[in-house]
Structure formats: structure tokens, C-alpha cells
Amino acid sequence: MAILNGSNSMTNNSVKSMQVLFKGIVHPWLCDAMGHLNTRHYMAMFDDASYHMLSEASDWDLSSEAWKNKGWADVSHQIDYKNELHAGTLVEVQ
């Protein structure tokens, strides 16, 4: 998954054609004392995006008998923070 915003240099066609899994805004109350999006809130955005990705990839449906008593779990995260995100920034996870 990739986070893109208006100042990101990732604009090639392969990135543009990726599906948007989450779209939101960096609110001031999500920022740390230095005015950057706090890392714990990145994880919430990725978590929201992962439900969309996994449900589409696996045809997950909470009401389906095929998925009764089944699910998934996060077991590892690797994140490289490239830039700070500030209040007012539009965020897309693709």
C-alpha cells in the first residue's frame, strides 16, 4: 500500500491506476506536538484500507456462511516514513 498526497512525487501511470482503499484528511487533533501526523494514526488509516483490500482479494463477507468463524490478523508491519504529513493534507492509501 502507498500513501499519496498532493505533494508526493509518485505520479507514474502504475500508481495512478491503483485502487484507492482509504481517503481522508489529516486533522489537527491527529498531529503530534511538532504538527506532524502521529504514527499511531497512520496505522488506523492502513487498518481501514486493509479491510477493503482483503475483502476484495478474498471475497470476505461477514454474513457469509463460508466465512463463519474465519478471519485474518496483522502479524507484521514494515513502514518507511518518507515525509511528514501536516494538518489539512489529503491522504489516499492505494
C-alpha positions as CSV (number, residue, x, y, z in Angstrom):
1,M,0.0,0.0,0.0
2,A,1.1,3.5,-0.6
3,I,0.1,6.8,0.9
4,L,-0.2,9.6,-1.6
5,N,-0.9,13.3,-1.1
6,G,-0.7,16.5,-3.2
7,S,3.0,17.0,-2.7
8,N,4.1,13.4,-3.4
9,S,6.3,12.8,-6.4
10,M,4.8,9.4,-7.2
11,T,2.8,10.2,-10.3
12,N,3.5,7.5,-12.8
13,N,0.7,5.6,-14.5
14,S,1.1,2.4,-12.4
15,V,0.5,4.4,-9.2
16,K,-2.4,6.4,-10.8
17,S,-4.2,3.2,-11.7
18,M,-4.0,1.7,-8.2
19,Q,-7.3,1.5,-6.4
20,V,-8.0,4.0,-3.6
21,L,-8.5,1.9,-0.4
22,F,-8.8,4.8,2.0
23,K,-9.2,8.6,1.6
24,G,-9.1,11.0,4.5
25,I,-7.8,14.3,5.8
26,V,-5.1,14.9,8.4
27,H,-7.0,16.7,11.2
28,P,-5.1,18.9,13.7
29,W,-6.1,16.6,16.5
30,L,-4.3,13.7,14.8
31,C,-1.0,15.5,14.9
32,D,1.8,15.4,17.4
33,A,3.4,18.3,19.3
34,M,5.5,19.1,16.2
35,G,2.4,19.3,13.9
36,H,3.0,16.0,12.1
37,L,0.5,13.2,11.7
38,N,1.2,10.9,14.7
39,T,2.4,7.5,13.7
40,R,-0.4,5.8,15.6
41,H,-2.9,7.4,13.2
42,Y,-1.1,6.1,10.2
43,M,-1.8,2.6,11.5
44,A,-5.5,3.4,11.8
45,M,-5.6,4.5,8.1
46,F,-3.7,1.4,7.0
47,D,-6.1,-0.8,9.0
48,D,-9.1,0.8,7.4
49,A,-7.5,0.3,3.9
50,S,-6.6,-3.3,4.7
51,Y,-10.2,-4.3,5.2
52,H,-11.1,-3.0,1.7
53,M,-8.1,-4.8,0.2
54,L,-8.6,-8.1,2.0
55,S,-12.3,-8.2,1.4
56,E,-11.8,-7.7,-2.3
57,A,-9.0,-10.1,-2.6
58,S,-10.8,-12.9,-0.6
59,D,-14.5,-12.1,-1.2
60,W,-14.7,-11.7,2.6
61,D,-18.3,-11.2,3.8
62,L,-19.1,-11.2,7.5
63,S,-22.6,-12.5,6.9
64,S,-21.5,-15.4,4.6
65,E,-21.6,-19.0,6.0
66,A,-18.3,-19.6,4.2
67,W,-16.6,-17.0,6.4
68,K,-18.3,-18.0,9.7
69,N,-15.6,-18.3,12.4
70,K,-12.9,-17.2,10.0
71,G,-10.9,-14.0,9.7
72,W,-7.4,-12.6,9.5
73,A,-4.8,-11.0,11.7
74,D,-2.0,-8.5,11.3
75,V,1.2,-10.2,12.3
76,S,3.9,-7.9,10.9
77,H,4.2,-4.3,9.8
78,Q,7.0,-2.6,8.0
79,I,6.7,1.1,7.3
80,D,9.2,3.6,5.8
81,Y,8.1,7.1,6.5
82,K,9.2,9.3,3.6
83,N,7.8,12.7,4.5
84,E,5.8,14.3,7.3
85,L,2.1,14.9,6.8
86,H,0.6,18.1,8.3
87,A,-2.9,19.1,9.2
88,G,-5.0,19.7,6.2
89,T,-3.3,17.2,4.0
90,L,-5.5,14.9,1.9
91,V,-4.4,11.3,2.3
92,E,-5.0,8.4,0.0
93,V,-3.9,4.9,0.7
94,Q,-3.6,2.9,-2.5
